[in-house]
Amino acid sequence: GHAEPYKLTEKDLDIVHSITPFLLQHNLHLVGLDLLGHTLTEINITSPTGIVEMSELNNQDLAPKIISEIIKLKEAQTKETTNPFTKSTKKQKILSKKEKK
């Protein structure tokens, strides 16, 4: 087979929006979705192919942009989890509860 341009329908977008919370909850930001008609048949999380085909259809290399966005996302997540103020605030709350007992 070969790839062809396809405009997502409202039903396709409804499927994407309905699974987005689940994907984000499991830290899945780059996945491939397989649809047959308007039925989701598979979520590819280990090998979300299609970037090469999308690049060819759009006459541009999309990989650098996608990688850049993933790096930004991961950097933002790292800042959130290593923020010393956030950690100290949690520790202070725990200590305050122990002191009150």
N, CA and C of each residue as an Amber inpcrd file, in Angstrom:
protein
   303
   0.8050000  -1.1740000   0.0000000   0.0000000   0.0000000   0.0000000
   0.8600000   1.2550000   0.0000000   0.2160000   2.3720000  -0.0680000
   0.8970000   3.6560000  -0.0300000   0.0290000   4.6710000   0.7070000
   0.6830000   5.6820000   1.2050000  -0.0180000   6.7210000   1.9670000
  -0.6520000   7.7300000   1.0310000  -1.8170000   8.2050000   1.4490000
  -2.5090000   9.2580000   0.7190000  -2.9920000  10.2990000   1.7150000
  -3.0680000  11.5710000   1.3080000  -3.5800000  12.6010000   2.2240000
  -5.0000000  12.2610000   2.6550000  -5.3070000  12.5930000   3.9020000
  -6.6330000  12.3040000   4.4540000  -6.9910000  13.3990000   5.4340000
  -8.1580000  13.9640000   5.2750000  -8.6300000  14.9820000   6.2050000
  -9.4680000  14.2820000   7.2700000  -9.1080000  14.5020000   8.5360000
  -9.8390000  13.8810000   9.6320000 -11.2810000  14.3800000   9.6700000
 -12.1840000  13.4590000   9.9200000 -13.6010000  13.8140000  10.0300000
 -13.9120000  14.1840000  11.4790000 -15.1000000  14.7190000  11.6990000
 -15.5420000  15.0250000  13.0700000 -15.5320000  13.7680000  13.9280000
 -15.9630000  12.6470000  13.3530000 -15.9920000  11.3740000  14.0890000
 -14.5720000  10.9480000  14.4570000 -13.6190000  11.1130000  13.5340000
 -12.2100000  10.7970000  13.8270000 -11.7160000  11.6410000  14.9930000
 -12.0160000  12.9330000  14.9440000 -11.5880000  13.8400000  16.0100000
 -12.2620000  13.5050000  17.3390000 -13.5160000  13.0640000  17.2870000
 -14.2020000  12.6350000  18.5120000 -13.4680000  11.4560000  19.1510000
 -13.0100000  10.5240000  18.3210000 -12.2610000   9.3660000  18.8310000
 -10.9720000   9.8430000  19.4880000 -10.2420000  10.7200000  18.8140000
  -8.9870000  11.2500000  19.3560000  -9.2440000  11.9530000  20.6890000
 -10.2470000  12.8200000  20.7290000 -10.5400000  13.5620000  21.9580000
 -10.9940000  12.6420000  23.0900000 -11.6740000  11.5590000  22.7500000
 -12.1630000  10.6610000  23.8030000 -11.0410000   9.8630000  24.4560000
  -9.9450000   9.5970000  23.7320000  -8.8460000   8.8200000  24.3260000
  -7.6950000   9.6880000  24.8300000  -7.7280000  10.9810000  24.5160000
  -6.6410000  11.8700000  24.9330000  -6.3970000  11.8600000  26.4410000
  -7.4100000  11.9600000  27.2870000  -7.1360000  11.9260000  28.7410000
  -6.4180000  10.6460000  29.1720000  -6.8300000   9.5130000  28.6260000
  -6.1820000   8.2410000  28.9580000  -4.7140000   8.2600000  28.5380000
  -4.4560000   8.7360000  27.3190000  -3.0780000   8.7670000  26.8130000
  -2.2070000   9.6770000  27.6760000  -2.7020000  10.8580000  28.0090000
  -1.9260000  11.7980000  28.8190000  -1.7130000  11.2660000  30.2320000
  -2.7230000  10.6090000  30.7850000  -2.6030000  10.0260000  32.1210000
  -1.4760000   8.9940000  32.1620000  -1.2380000   8.3320000  31.0420000
  -0.1910000   7.3170000  30.9610000   1.0770000   7.8520000  30.2870000
   1.1780000   9.1820000  30.2130000   2.3620000   9.8490000  29.6780000
   2.6800000   9.4200000  28.2400000   1.6500000   9.2090000  27.4550000
   1.7990000   8.8200000  26.0500000   1.4890000  10.0280000  25.1800000
   2.5390000  10.6570000  24.6640000   2.3780000  11.9010000  23.9050000
   2.5740000  11.7200000  22.4110000   3.1600000  10.6130000  21.9980000
   3.3530000  10.3350000  20.5710000   2.9140000   8.9000000  20.3270000
   1.7590000   8.7630000  19.7340000   1.2060000   7.4460000  19.4470000
   0.6890000   7.4250000  18.0170000   0.5300000   6.2320000  17.4980000
  -0.1110000   6.0580000  16.2050000  -1.4730000   5.4340000  16.4160000
  -2.4790000   5.9780000  15.7970000  -3.8290000   5.4430000  15.9290000
  -4.2340000   4.7900000  14.6170000  -4.7270000   3.5660000  14.7070000
  -5.2410000   2.8730000  13.5300000  -6.7580000   2.9000000  13.5890000
  -7.3500000   3.4100000  12.5220000  -8.8020000   3.4620000  12.4180000
  -9.2380000   2.6760000  11.1950000 -10.2580000   1.8700000  11.3690000
 -10.9280000   1.2310000  10.2360000 -12.3250000   1.8160000  10.1980000
 -12.5830000   2.5770000   9.1510000 -13.8350000   3.3200000   9.1310000
 -13.7850000   4.3170000  10.2670000 -14.7530000   4.2650000  11.1440000
 -14.7640000   5.1480000  12.3050000 -14.5870000   4.3590000  13.5950000
 -13.8000000   3.2810000  13.5070000 -13.5500000   2.4370000  14.6690000
 -12.0590000   2.4110000  14.9680000 -11.6920000   2.7250000  16.2020000
 -10.3020000   2.6400000  16.6380000  -9.9610000   1.1680000  16.8130000
  -8.9570000   0.7120000  16.0840000  -8.5860000  -0.7100000  16.1560000
  -7.2750000  -0.9380000  16.8850000  -6.4330000   0.0950000  16.9690000
  -5.1280000  -0.1050000  17.5950000  -4.5130000   1.2350000  17.9940000
  -3.8040000   1.2120000  19.1260000  -2.9980000   2.3540000  19.5520000
  -1.5570000   1.8660000  19.5810000  -0.7380000   2.4040000  18.6910000
   0.6690000   2.0060000  18.6080000   1.4980000   2.9200000  19.4990000
   2.0520000   2.3590000  20.5700000   2.8250000   3.1880000  21.4920000
   4.3220000   2.9240000  21.4040000   4.7230000   1.7670000  20.9000000
   6.1570000   1.4800000  20.8290000   6.7500000   1.8460000  19.4770000
   5.9270000   1.9090000  18.4480000   6.4260000   2.2470000  17.1230000
   5.3480000   3.0140000  16.3560000   5.1500000   4.2820000  16.7330000
   4.0960000   5.0660000  16.0720000   4.5520000   5.5770000  14.7060000
   4.5620000   4.6930000  13.7320000   5.0670000   5.0390000  12.4030000
   4.1670000   6.0590000  11.7220000   4.6110000   6.4910000  10.5820000
   3.8280000   7.4320000   9.7980000   4.5290000   8.7550000   9.5780000
   5.5880000   9.0220000  10.3440000   6.2850000  10.3050000  10.2120000
   6.9170000  10.4360000   8.8290000   7.5040000   9.3600000   8.3220000
   8.1280000   9.3980000   7.0010000   7.0710000   9.6870000   5.9370000
   5.9590000   8.9700000   6.0270000   4.8970000   9.1640000   5.0430000
   4.3070000  10.5720000   5.1140000   4.0820000  11.0630000   6.3440000
   3.5450000  12.4250000   6.4970000   4.5300000  13.4530000   5.9540000
   5.8150000  13.2180000   6.1690000   6.8270000  14.1420000   5.6590000
   6.7940000  14.1740000   4.1320000   6.7030000  12.9970000   3.5290000
   6.6660000  12.9370000   2.0620000   5.4210000  13.6110000   1.5120000
   4.2760000  13.3860000   2.1480000   3.0330000  13.9930000   1.6700000
   3.0370000  15.5110000   1.8210000   3.7690000  16.0170000   2.8210000
   3.8240000  17.4650000   3.0650000   5.0650000  18.1210000   2.4750000
   5.8850000  17.3390000   1.7920000   7.1280000  17.8470000   1.1810000
   8.0200000  18.5760000   2.1720000   8.0910000  18.0520000   3.4020000
   8.9950000  18.6180000   4.4060000   9.3160000  17.5370000   5.4320000
  10.4880000  17.6340000   6.0120000  10.9070000  16.6710000   7.0220000
  10.2880000  17.0760000   8.3600000   9.2980000  16.3280000   8.8150000
   8.5980000  16.6560000  10.0500000   9.3190000  16.1430000  11.2990000
  10.2510000  15.2160000  11.1350000  10.9210000  14.6020000  12.2910000
  11.5880000  15.6330000  13.2070000  12.3590000  16.5990000  12.6970000
  12.9830000  17.5680000  13.6120000  11.9690000  18.3560000  14.4420000
  10.8600000  18.7410000  13.8370000   9.8380000  19.4930000  14.5710000
   9.2090000  18.6110000  15.6590000   8.9100000  17.3720000  15.3240000
   8.3100000  16.4540000  16.2960000   9.2780000  16.1950000  17.4420000
  10.5330000  15.9500000  17.1230000  11.5450000  15.7040000  18.1570000
  11.7070000  16.9290000  19.0450000  11.7250000  18.1100000  18.4400000
  11.8420000  19.3520000  19.2070000  10.6830000  19.5080000  20.1940000
   9.4670000  19.2000000  19.7560000   8.3020000  19.3070000  20.6410000
   8.3700000  18.2910000  21.7770000   8.8570000  17.0970000  21.4880000
   9.0040000  16.0740000  22.5320000  10.0430000  16.5270000  23.5610000
  11.1380000  17.0880000  23.0940000  12.1790000  17.5860000  24.0070000
  11.6150000  18.6900000  24.8960000  10.8700000  19.6300000  24.3210000
  10.2560000  20.7130000  25.1120000   9.3200000  20.1410000  26.1800000
   8.5280000  19.1680000  25.7930000   7.5950000  18.5470000  26.7240000
   8.3430000  17.8760000  27.8690000   9.3750000  17.1200000  27.5440000
  10.1420000  16.4160000  28.5720000  10.8790000  17.3980000  29.4780000
  11.4090000  18.4790000  28.9150000  12.0800000  19.4970000  29.7330000
  11.0910000  20.1440000  30.6970000   9.8890000  20.4190000  30.2290000
   8.8660000  21.0130000  31.0900000   8.4800000  20.0410000  32.1980000
   8.3620000  18.7610000  31.8770000   8.0340000  17.7570000  32.8920000
   9.1520000  17.6460000  33.9210000  10.4000000  17.7190000  33.4720000
  11.5450000  17.6300000  34.3820000  11.5520000  18.8120000  35.3370000
  11.2780000  20.0080000  34.8350000  11.2220000  21.1940000  35.6930000
  10.1380000  21.0580000  36.7440000   8.9960000  20.4930000  36.3620000
   7.8950000  20.3150000  37.3160000   8.2780000  19.3430000  38.4250000
   8.9560000  18.2450000  38.0600000   9.2450000  17.2140000  39.0580000
  10.4740000  17.5400000  39.8890000  11.3440000  18.4430000  39.4090000
  12.5500000  18.7590000  40.1700000  12.5110000  20.1560000  40.7730000
  11.3760000  20.7800000  40.7620000  11.2390000  22.1200000  41.3160000
  11.4350000  22.0480000  42.8360000  12.5260000  22.6100000  43.3570000
  12.7930000  22.5050000  44.7900000  11.7220000  23.1690000  45.6460000
  11.1050000  24.2350000  45.1520000  10.0600000  24.9030000  45.9210000
   8.8750000  23.9640000  46.1430000   8.4700000  23.2610000  45.0640000
   7.3540000  22.3210000  45.1640000   7.6740000  21.2320000  46.1730000
   8.8750000  20.6800000  46.1020000   9.2510000  19.6120000  47.0240000
   9.2810000  20.1140000  48.4610000   9.8710000  21.2950000  48.6790000
   9.9590000  21.7960000  50.0420000   8.5730000  22.1100000  50.5920000
   7.6890000  22.5920000  49.7440000   6.3290000  22.8760000  50.1940000
   5.6590000  21.5920000  50.6610000   5.8260000  20.5060000  49.9170000
   5.2380000  19.2340000  50.3210000   5.8490000  18.7740000  51.6400000
   7.1710000  18.9010000  51.7800000   7.8410000  18.4900000  53.0150000
   7.3520000  19.3360000  54.1850000   7.1820000  20.6420000  53.9450000
   6.7170000  21.5270000  55.0140000   5.3270000  21.1280000  55.4780000
   4.4730000  20.7540000  54.5590000   3.1200000  20.3460000  54.9230000
   3.1610000  19.0800000  55.7740000   4.0160000  18.1430000  55.4050000
   4.1440000  16.8960000  56.1610000   4.6710000  17.1910000  57.5630000
   5.6860000  18.0190000  57.6420000   6.2460000  18.3680000  58.9420000
   5.2170000  19.0890000  59.8040000   4.4710000  19.9840000  59.2050000
   3.4580000  20.7290000  59.9480000   2.4220000  19.7880000  60.5430000
   2.0220000  18.7820000  59.8030000   1.0370000  17.8260000  60.3030000
   1.6060000  17.0400000  61.4790000   2.8890000  16.6430000  61.4020000
   3.5210000  15.8860000  62.4720000   3.6670000  16.7390000  63.7240000
   3.9990000  18.0140000  63.5430000   4.1890000  18.9230000  64.6670000
   2.8830000  19.1610000  65.4230000   1.7660000  19.1360000  64.7070000
   0.4600000  19.4020000  65.3200000   0.0130000  18.2420000  66.2000000
   0.5210000  17.0480000  65.9500000   0.0930000  15.8530000  66.7240000
   0.6370000  15.8200000  68.1080000
